[in-house]
Amino acid sequence: MINTVPDKPENIHSASADSPTGGESAQHSGEKKPYREPTSRVIGSIGKWLLIIICAVILLFAAIAYMVVRTVSKTEASIDVNQNISLTPTQVESMRQIGEWEFLAIADEELVDTLRPGLFSDDELIRIYYGTLRLGVNMHKAKPHFVTHEKDTIIITLPPVELLDEDFIDEARTLSFYESGTWSDEAREAMYQRAVRRMKARCLNEENLNSARQNASAQIHQLVRAMGFNNVRIEFE
């Protein structure tokens, strides 16, 4: 009688399940390992940030350089302006040497008459006087420092506008419109002075004085600009 040994699959299964080695391997196979980025990707990320930082530094240095250059150029420009802001002493003296500078001429005529009572009849003298009144400034009367400057503007202070010549009546053109009787030189001189006073009263009004000032400003602006200066302000004492 042959004895057969039956297979024990249960024992084999349980042994494999109960064995320490088998259990541990099954347990480790079920756990998830932590994710690690590949080394190449980490290096690429670091390189990208490094490139951004380098670009930012370059832009910062470029901005600083631009501001420095701009500041230096402004400083140089202001130095140039300050060095050439006013007229030279020679130019100022040449303006003073002009002397009487005429800006307006006014032609006028006055009829003056006088009457002298007589025993039987009255003597009468009527004369017509012609004259030209010239208005302007006398640069010899300008103050010592009549040219100054304020920032980028040249200020020129002129003497007041006045009558440049008191002897403005042209006696060669004086006409005796009517004359009766005999008249002395004193009587004729008195008529002459009356004509002078009338012409002054008629011509030396505010309107004509303002016209002379405007002409003075225009001519002096043109003169100073020809010297190379654009910003000019004209004032009168």
PADOFI-471079 format. One record per residue: x, y, z of N, C-alpha, C, CB in turn; residue in three letters. Coordinates in steps of 0.05 Angstrom, whole numbers. Glycine has a CB too. Layout:
<recs>
X, Y, Z, X, Y, Z, X, Y, Z, X, Y, Z, ala
...
</recs>
This chain:
<recs>
17, -23, 0, 0, 0, 0, 18, 24, 0, -19, 0, 24, met
14, 39, -19, 32, 62, -23, 19, 86, -10, 38, 67, -53, ile
35, 100, 8, 25, 124, 21, 32, 148, 4, 37, 127, 49, asn
12, 164, -2, 16, 189, -18, 15, 213, 0, -4, 191, -41, thr
32, 232, -5, 32, 257, 12, 16, 278, -3, 62, 268, 17, val
-6, 285, 8, -23, 305, -5, -10, 333, -6, -50, 307, 8, pro
-15, 347, -28, -4, 375, -31, -18, 393, -11, -8, 386, -60, asp
-4, 412, -1, -15, 432, 18, -13, 460, 6, -1, 429, 45, lys
-30, 465, -11, -29, 492, -23, -35, 514, -3, -48, 495, -46, pro
-53, 506, 17, -60, 526, 37, -35, 534, 53, -82, 516, 56, glu
-19, 513, 60, 4, 518, 76, 25, 535, 61, 17, 493, 85, asn
27, 528, 36, 46, 543, 19, 37, 572, 17, 49, 531, -9, ile
11, 578, 13, 1, 605, 10, 4, 620, 35, -29, 605, 1, his
-2, 606, 57, -1, 620, 83, 28, 625, 90, -14, 604, 104, ser
46, 607, 82, 74, 612, 89, 84, 636, 74, 91, 587, 82, ala
77, 638, 49, 86, 661, 34, 74, 687, 44, 80, 658, 4, ser
49, 684, 55, 36, 708, 65, 48, 716, 92, 7, 704, 67, ala
55, 694, 108, 64, 700, 135, 94, 706, 136, 57, 677, 153, asp
108, 700, 116, 137, 703, 117, 143, 733, 119, 151, 689, 93, ser
163, 740, 135, 169, 768, 138, 178, 781, 112, 191, 772, 159, pro
193, 766, 97, 203, 778, 72, 181, 783, 53, 224, 759, 59, thr
164, 765, 50, 142, 769, 31, 124, 791, 39, 126, 744, 29, gly
119, 795, 65, 101, 816, 74, 112, 844, 69, 94, 813, 104, gly
138, 846, 75, 150, 872, 72, 151, 881, 43, 178, 873, 83, glu
157, 862, 25, 159, 869, -3, 132, 877, -13, 169, 846, -19, ser
111, 863, -3, 84, 872, -12, 77, 899, -2, 63, 852, -2, ala
86, 905, 23, 80, 932, 34, 94, 954, 19, 87, 933, 64, gln
119, 949, 13, 135, 970, -1, 125, 974, -29, 164, 963, -2, his
116, 953, -42, 106, 956, -69, 81, 973, -70, 100, 930, -81, ser
66, 976, -48, 41, 991, -48, 46, 1021, -43, 22, 980, -28, gly
70, 1030, -31, 75, 1059, -25, 83, 1074, -50, 97, 1061, -4, glu
76, 1102, -50, 83, 1120, -72, 109, 1134, -66, 61, 1140, -78, lys
128, 1134, -84, 153, 1148, -80, 149, 1178, -85, 175, 1136, -99, lys
163, 1197, -70, 161, 1226, -75, 172, 1234, -102, 175, 1242, -53, pro
158, 1255, -116, 165, 1263, -143, 189, 1282, -142, 141, 1277, -157, tyr
209, 1276, -157, 232, 1293, -159, 235, 1303, -188, 258, 1278, -150, arg
238, 1332, -191, 241, 1343, -218, 268, 1334, -229, 238, 1373, -218, glu
268, 1331, -254, 294, 1324, -267, 314, 1347, -263, 290, 1318, -297, pro
339, 1340, -260, 360, 1360, -256, 361, 1381, -278, 387, 1346, -253, thr
357, 1373, -303, 359, 1391, -325, 338, 1413, -324, 356, 1376, -352, ser
314, 1405, -314, 292, 1425, -312, 298, 1445, -290, 265, 1411, -307, arg
309, 1437, -268, 317, 1455, -246, 338, 1475, -256, 327, 1440, -222, val
358, 1465, -270, 379, 1482, -280, 367, 1503, -300, 401, 1466, -294, ile
349, 1494, -317, 336, 1512, -336, 321, 1534, -322, 318, 1497, -354, gly
307, 1528, -300, 292, 1548, -285, 310, 1569, -273, 274, 1535, -264, ser
332, 1559, -261, 352, 1577, -249, 364, 1596, -270, 374, 1561, -235, ile
370, 1585, -293, 381, 1601, -315, 362, 1623, -324, 388, 1584, -338, gly
336, 1617, -325, 316, 1637, -333, 315, 1660, -314, 288, 1624, -336, lys
315, 1655, -288, 314, 1677, -268, 340, 1693, -269, 310, 1665, -240, trp
362, 1679, -273, 388, 1693, -275, 388, 1712, -299, 411, 1673, -277, leu
377, 1703, -321, 375, 1721, -345, 358, 1745, -340, 364, 1705, -369, leu
335, 1741, -326, 318, 1764, -319, 332, 1784, -302, 292, 1754, -305, ile
347, 1774, -282, 362, 1792, -264, 383, 1807, -279, 375, 1776, -241, ile
397, 1794, -297, 418, 1807, -313, 406, 1829, -330, 433, 1787, -330, ile
383, 1823, -343, 370, 1844, -360, 361, 1868, -343, 346, 1831, -374, cys
350, 1862, -319, 341, 1884, -302, 365, 1902, -294, 328, 1873, -277, ala
388, 1890, -287, 411, 1905, -280, 421, 1922, -303, 434, 1886, -270, val
421, 1911, -328, 429, 1926, -351, 411, 1950, -356, 430, 1907, -376, ile
385, 1945, -354, 366, 1967, -357, 370, 1989, -336, 337, 1957, -356, leu
375, 1981, -311, 380, 2001, -290, 405, 2018, -296, 383, 1986, -263, leu
426, 2005, -304, 451, 2020, -311, 446, 2038, -335, 474, 2000, -317, phe
430, 2029, -354, 425, 2045, -378, 409, 2070, -370, 409, 2029, -399, ala
389, 2067, -352, 373, 2089, -342, 390, 2109, -327, 350, 2080, -324, ala
408, 2099, -310, 426, 2117, -295, 444, 2133, -314, 443, 2101, -275, ile
455, 2119, -334, 473, 2132, -353, 458, 2154, -369, 485, 2111, -373, ala
433, 2148, -376, 417, 2168, -391, 412, 2193, -374, 390, 2156, -400, tyr
405, 2189, -348, 400, 2212, -331, 425, 2228, -327, 389, 2202, -304, met
448, 2215, -324, 474, 2229, -320, 480, 2246, -345, 497, 2210, -315, val
477, 2234, -369, 483, 2248, -394, 464, 2272, -397, 481, 2230, -418, val
439, 2268, -390, 419, 2290, -393, 425, 2312, -374, 391, 2279, -388, arg
433, 2306, -349, 440, 2327, -330, 464, 2342, -338, 444, 2314, -302, thr
484, 2328, -348, 509, 2342, -357, 503, 2360, -380, 530, 2321, -365, val
487, 2351, -400, 480, 2368, -423, 465, 2393, -415, 464, 2352, -444, ser
446, 2390, -395, 432, 2414, -386, 451, 2433, -372, 409, 2405, -367, lys
469, 2423, -356, 488, 2440, -343, 506, 2455, -362, 506, 2424, -324, thr
515, 2441, -383, 531, 2454, -403, 516, 2476, -418, 542, 2434, -423, glu
490, 2470, -424, 474, 2490, -438, 469, 2515, -421, 447, 2478, -446, ala
464, 2511, -395, 460, 2534, -378, 486, 2550, -375, 450, 2525, -350, ser
509, 2537, -375, 534, 2551, -373, 538, 2568, -398, 557, 2532, -370, ile
531, 2557, -421, 534, 2573, -446, 516, 2597, -446, 527, 2555, -470, asp
491, 2594, -436, 473, 2616, -435, 482, 2638, -416, 445, 2607, -427, val
492, 2630, -393, 501, 2649, -373, 526, 2664, -383, 507, 2636, -347, asn
543, 2651, -398, 567, 2664, -408, 560, 2685, -429, 586, 2644, -419, gln
538, 2682, -443, 532, 2700, -465, 506, 2715, -461, 531, 2685, -492, asn
499, 2721, -435, 472, 2731, -430, 471, 2761, -433, 464, 2723, -402, ile
494, 2775, -431, 493, 2804, -431, 511, 2816, -453, 501, 2815, -404, ser
506, 2841, -459, 523, 2855, -479, 551, 2859, -468, 510, 2881, -487, leu
570, 2860, -486, 597, 2866, -477, 600, 2895, -471, 617, 2857, -499, thr
620, 2903, -456, 624, 2932, -450, 628, 2948, -476, 649, 2936, -433, pro
640, 2937, -496, 643, 2951, -522, 616, 2957, -535, 661, 2936, -541, thr
598, 2937, -534, 572, 2940, -546, 555, 2961, -531, 557, 2913, -547, gln
558, 2960, -504, 543, 2980, -488, 553, 3008, -493, 546, 2973, -458, val
579, 3011, -496, 590, 3037, -501, 583, 3048, -529, 621, 3037, -498, glu
581, 3029, -548, 573, 3038, -575, 544, 3048, -575, 576, 3014, -595, ser
527, 3037, -558, 499, 3047, -556, 499, 3075, -543, 482, 3028, -540, met
516, 3078, -523, 517, 3104, -509, 528, 3126, -528, 535, 3103, -484, arg
546, 3119, -546, 558, 3138, -564, 539, 3147, -586, 583, 3127, -576, gln
516, 3134, -588, 497, 3144, -608, 488, 3172, -602, 472, 3125, -609, ile
487, 3179, -577, 479, 3206, -569, 449, 3210, -572, 494, 3227, -586, gly
441, 3231, -587, 413, 3237, -591, 402, 3217, -612, 409, 3266, -600, glu
382, 3202, -602, 371, 3180, -619, 342, 3188, -625, 373, 3152, -605, trp
337, 3195, -650, 310, 3205, -657, 292, 3181, -664, 312, 3224, -681, glu
267, 3182, -653, 247, 3161, -658, 221, 3171, -670, 242, 3146, -633, phe
217, 3198, -670, 193, 3209, -682, 197, 3238, -689, 168, 3206, -662, leu
189, 3245, -714, 191, 3273, -723, 163, 3283, -730, 211, 3275, -748, ala
156, 3306, -719, 129, 3317, -723, 131, 3345, -736, 113, 3319, -696, ile
120, 3347, -759, 119, 3373, -774, 95, 3389, -765, 120, 3369, -805, ala
99, 3414, -760, 76, 3431, -750, 79, 3459, -762, 75, 3431, -719, asp
57, 3473, -763, 57, 3501, -771, 37, 3516, -753, 49, 3504, -801, glu
44, 3541, -746, 28, 3557, -728, 25, 3585, -740, 40, 3558, -700, glu
0, 3595, -739, -6, 3622, -747, -8, 3639, -721, -32, 3624, -764, leu
9, 3660, -720, 9, 3677, -696, 4, 3706, -705, 37, 3674, -681, val
-14, 3718, -691, -19, 3746, -697, -18, 3763, -672, -47, 3749, -711, asp
-13, 3789, -677, -12, 3808, -655, -24, 3834, -664, 17, 3812, -644, thr
-36, 3849, -645, -50, 3874, -652, -40, 3896, -633, -81, 3870, -650, leu
-34, 3919, -645, -25, 3942, -629, -44, 3966, -635, 5, 3949, -636, arg
-59, 3974, -614, -77, 3997, -619, -62, 4022, -626, -95, 4001, -594, pro
-73, 4038, -645, -61, 4064, -652, -81, 4087, -648, -52, 4063, -681, gly
-71, 4111, -653, -88, 4135, -649, -110, 4136, -670, -71, 4160, -651, leu
-103, 4131, -695, -123, 4132, -716, -130, 4104, -727, -112, 4148, -739, phe
-112, 4085, -725, -117, 4058, -734, -99, 4038, -718, -112, 4054, -764, ser
-107, 4013, -719, -92, 3992, -704, -71, 3980, -723, -111, 3971, -693, asp
-48, 3975, -712, -27, 3960, -727, -30, 3930, -722, 2, 3970, -720, asp
-27, 3915, -742, -30, 3885, -739, -8, 3871, -754, -58, 3876, -751, glu
1, 3849, -741, 22, 3832, -754, 14, 3803, -751, 50, 3837, -740, leu
12, 3789, -774, 5, 3760, -774, 28, 3745, -788, -23, 3755, -789, ile
38, 3725, -775, 61, 3709, -786, 54, 3679, -784, 88, 3716, -771, arg
65, 3664, -803, 63, 3635, -803, 90, 3623, -798, 50, 3625, -830, ile
91, 3606, -778, 116, 3592, -770, 115, 3562, -777, 123, 3597, -739, tyr
137, 3552, -787, 139, 3523, -793, 161, 3511, -776, 144, 3519, -824, tyr
155, 3487, -767, 176, 3474, -750, 173, 3444, -751, 174, 3484, -722, gly
194, 3430, -744, 195, 3401, -742, 205, 3393, -714, 212, 3388, -764, thr
188, 3381, -698, 196, 3373, -671, 205, 3344, -672, 172, 3376, -651, leu
229, 3339, -662, 241, 3312, -663, 242, 3301, -635, 270, 3313, -675, arg
228, 3278, -631, 226, 3265, -605, 245, 3241, -605, 197, 3257, -598, leu
258, 3236, -582, 276, 3213, -579, 288, 3213, -552, 297, 3214, -601, gly
310, 3199, -550, 325, 3197, -524, 354, 3205, -529, 324, 3168, -513, val
365, 3217, -509, 393, 3224, -509, 409, 3203, -494, 398, 3253, -497, asn
424, 3186, -508, 437, 3164, -496, 460, 3173, -477, 448, 3145, -517, met
469, 3198, -481, 489, 3208, -462, 478, 3212, -434, 500, 3235, -473, his
451, 3213, -432, 438, 3216, -406, 432, 3189, -393, 413, 3233, -408, lys
439, 3167, -406, 433, 3140, -395, 449, 3136, -370, 439, 3118, -416, ala
437, 3121, -351, 451, 3114, -326, 476, 3097, -332, 432, 3100, -307, lys
495, 3097, -313, 519, 3081, -317, 514, 3052, -323, 537, 3083, -293, pro
495, 3040, -310, 488, 3012, -314, 460, 3010, -326, 490, 2995, -288, his
457, 3021, -350, 430, 3020, -362, 424, 2994, -376, 427, 3043, -382, phe
444, 2976, -378, 440, 2949, -389, 445, 2929, -367, 460, 2944, -413, val
424, 2914, -360, 426, 2893, -341, 414, 2867, -352, 412, 2901, -314, thr
413, 2846, -337, 401, 2821, -347, 387, 2807, -323, 422, 2802, -360, his
366, 2793, -330, 350, 2778, -311, 345, 2751, -324, 323, 2792, -303, glu
358, 2730, -313, 357, 2703, -324, 367, 2704, -353, 329, 2691, -322, lys
350, 2698, -372, 358, 2698, -400, 349, 2722, -415, 348, 2673, -414, asp
341, 2744, -401, 331, 2768, -414, 349, 2792, -409, 302, 2774, -404, thr
355, 2807, -430, 370, 2831, -428, 351, 2855, -423, 388, 2836, -453, ile
356, 2871, -403, 339, 2894, -397, 355, 2919, -403, 330, 2893, -366, ile
343, 2936, -420, 356, 2961, -427, 338, 2984, -418, 361, 2963, -458, ile
348, 3000, -400, 333, 3022, -388, 342, 3048, -402, 336, 3024, -357, thr
324, 3060, -417, 331, 3084, -433, 323, 3110, -418, 317, 3084, -460, leu
336, 3132, -424, 327, 3158, -413, 299, 3165, -422, 347, 3181, -420, pro
286, 3183, -410, 259, 3190, -419, 259, 3202, -447, 246, 3211, -399, pro
237, 3197, -461, 233, 3209, -487, 230, 3239, -484, 209, 3196, -503, val
244, 3255, -500, 243, 3284, -497, 246, 3297, -524, 265, 3294, -478, glu
242, 3323, -524, 247, 3339, -548, 278, 3343, -551, 233, 3367, -547, leu
288, 3332, -573, 318, 3332, -576, 329, 3359, -583, 325, 3312, -597, leu
314, 3377, -596, 325, 3403, -605, 304, 3424, -599, 332, 3402, -635, asp
311, 3444, -583, 293, 3466, -576, 291, 3485, -600, 302, 3480, -551, glu
310, 3485, -617, 310, 3504, -639, 297, 3490, -664, 339, 3514, -646, asp
272, 3485, -662, 258, 3469, -682, 243, 3485, -703, 240, 3449, -669, phe
240, 3511, -699, 226, 3527, -719, 246, 3535, -741, 214, 3553, -706, ile
237, 3532, -765, 253, 3539, -789, 247, 3568, -796, 247, 3520, -813, asp
264, 3586, -787, 259, 3614, -791, 261, 3622, -820, 278, 3631, -774, glu
275, 3607, -836, 277, 3613, -864, 251, 3610, -878, 299, 3596, -878, ala
234, 3594, -867, 207, 3589, -880, 186, 3607, -867, 200, 3560, -877, arg
192, 3622, -847, 172, 3638, -834, 162, 3660, -853, 184, 3651, -808, thr
136, 3663, -854, 123, 3682, -873, 107, 3703, -857, 105, 3667, -892, leu
109, 3727, -867, 91, 3749, -857, 66, 3749, -873, 106, 3777, -858, ser
45, 3738, -861, 20, 3735, -876, 7, 3763, -879, 1, 3716, -861, phe
9, 3779, -859, -2, 3806, -860, 13, 3824, -841, -33, 3807, -854, tyr
19, 3848, -850, 35, 3866, -833, 27, 3895, -839, 66, 3861, -838, glu
20, 3908, -819, 14, 3937, -821, 28, 3952, -798, -17, 3942, -820, ser
39, 3974, -805, 54, 3989, -784, 83, 3979, -783, 41, 3986, -757, gly
97, 3990, -764, 125, 3983, -759, 128, 3967, -734, 143, 4008, -758, thr
143, 3945, -736, 146, 3927, -713, 176, 3923, -706, 133, 3899, -719, trp
181, 3924, -681, 208, 3921, -671, 217, 3892, -670, 211, 3934, -643, ser
243, 3887, -666, 253, 3860, -663, 242, 3847, -638, 284, 3860, -662, asp
238, 3863, -617, 227, 3851, -592, 199, 3841, -597, 227, 3873, -570, glu
183, 3855, -612, 156, 3846, -618, 156, 3820, -635, 140, 3868, -633, ala
174, 3819, -654, 176, 3795, -671, 186, 3771, -654, 195, 3801, -694, arg
205, 3776, -635, 215, 3754, -618, 193, 3744, -600, 239, 3764, -601, glu
176, 3762, -590, 154, 3753, -573, 135, 3735, -589, 138, 3778, -562, ala
130, 3742, -614, 113, 3725, -631, 126, 3698, -636, 107, 3739, -658, met
152, 3698, -640, 167, 3673, -644, 164, 3655, -619, 197, 3679, -649, tyr
167, 3666, -595, 164, 3649, -571, 136, 3639, -568, 172, 3666, -546, gln
116, 3655, -576, 88, 3645, -575, 85, 3621, -594, 69, 3667, -583, arg
97, 3622, -617, 96, 3600, -636, 109, 3575, -624, 109, 3607, -663, ala
132, 3578, -611, 146, 3556, -598, 128, 3543, -577, 172, 3565, -584, val
116, 3558, -560, 98, 3547, -539, 74, 3532, -551, 89, 3570, -520, arg
63, 3544, -572, 39, 3531, -584, 47, 3504, -597, 27, 3549, -605, arg
70, 3503, -611, 78, 3478, -624, 84, 3457, -603, 103, 3483, -641, met
97, 3464, -581, 102, 3445, -560, 76, 3434, -548, 119, 3458, -538, lys
57, 3452, -543, 32, 3443, -531, 17, 3425, -550, 15, 3468, -524, ala
19, 3430, -576, 5, 3414, -596, 18, 3387, -600, 3, 3429, -622, arg
45, 3386, -601, 59, 3362, -609, 69, 3345, -586, 82, 3370, -627, cys
76, 3356, -564, 86, 3340, -541, 64, 3329, -524, 106, 3357, -524, leu
46, 3315, -537, 24, 3302, -522, 31, 3273, -517, -3, 3305, -538, asn
14, 3260, -501, 19, 3233, -492, 18, 3213, -516, -1, 3225, -471, glu
1, 3219, -535, 0, 3201, -558, 26, 3200, -574, -23, 3210, -576, glu
37, 3224, -579, 62, 3225, -593, 85, 3214, -577, 69, 3254, -602, asn
85, 3218, -551, 106, 3207, -534, 105, 3177, -534, 104, 3218, -505, leu
81, 3165, -533, 78, 3136, -534, 88, 3125, -561, 49, 3128, -529, asn
82, 3139, -582, 91, 3130, -609, 121, 3130, -610, 80, 3149, -631, ser
134, 3150, -598, 163, 3151, -598, 174, 3128, -581, 173, 3178, -586, ala
162, 3121, -559, 171, 3099, -542, 168, 3073, -557, 155, 3098, -516, arg
146, 3069, -571, 142, 3044, -587, 163, 3042, -609, 114, 3044, -599, gln
169, 3064, -623, 189, 3063, -643, 217, 3057, -631, 190, 3090, -659, asn
222, 3068, -608, 247, 3063, -594, 250, 3034, -588, 250, 3080, -569, ala
229, 3022, -577, 230, 2993, -570, 235, 2976, -594, 204, 2985, -556, ser
221, 2983, -616, 224, 2967, -641, 252, 2969, -652, 204, 2976, -662, ala
264, 2993, -653, 290, 2996, -664, 312, 2984, -647, 296, 3026, -669, gln
309, 2987, -621, 330, 2975, -603, 328, 2945, -603, 327, 2987, -575, ile
303, 2934, -604, 301, 2905, -606, 315, 2895, -631, 271, 2897, -607, his
311, 2909, -653, 324, 2901, -678, 355, 2903, -676, 314, 2918, -702, gln
364, 2924, -663, 393, 2928, -660, 405, 2905, -643, 399, 2955, -648, leu
393, 2899, -620, 404, 2880, -602, 402, 2852, -613, 389, 2881, -574, val
380, 2846, -628, 378, 2820, -640, 399, 2816, -662, 350, 2816, -652, arg
407, 2838, -675, 428, 2836, -695, 455, 2829, -681, 431, 2862, -710, ala
457, 2835, -655, 481, 2827, -640, 480, 2798, -631, 484, 2846, -616, met
457, 2785, -635, 455, 2757, -627, 439, 2751, -603, 482, 2746, -624, gly
423, 2770, -593, 407, 2766, -569, 377, 2768, -576, 414, 2787, -547, phe
361, 2748, -568, 333, 2747, -575, 315, 2758, -553, 325, 2719, -582, asn
321, 2753, -528, 304, 2761, -506, 312, 2789, -496, 304, 2740, -483, asn
297, 2809, -503, 304, 2837, -496, 279, 2850, -485, 316, 2852, -521, val
283, 2866, -463, 260, 2882, -452, 270, 2911, -450, 251, 2870, -424, arg
254, 2929, -462, 260, 2957, -462, 244, 2971, -441, 256, 2970, -490, ile
257, 2987, -424, 243, 3003, -404, 253, 3032, -406, 249, 2992, -375, glu
237, 3050, -395, 244, 3079, -395, 245, 3089, -367, 223, 3095, -412, phe
263, 3107, -363, 265, 3119, -336, 240, 3136, -329, 290, 3137, -334, glu
</recs>
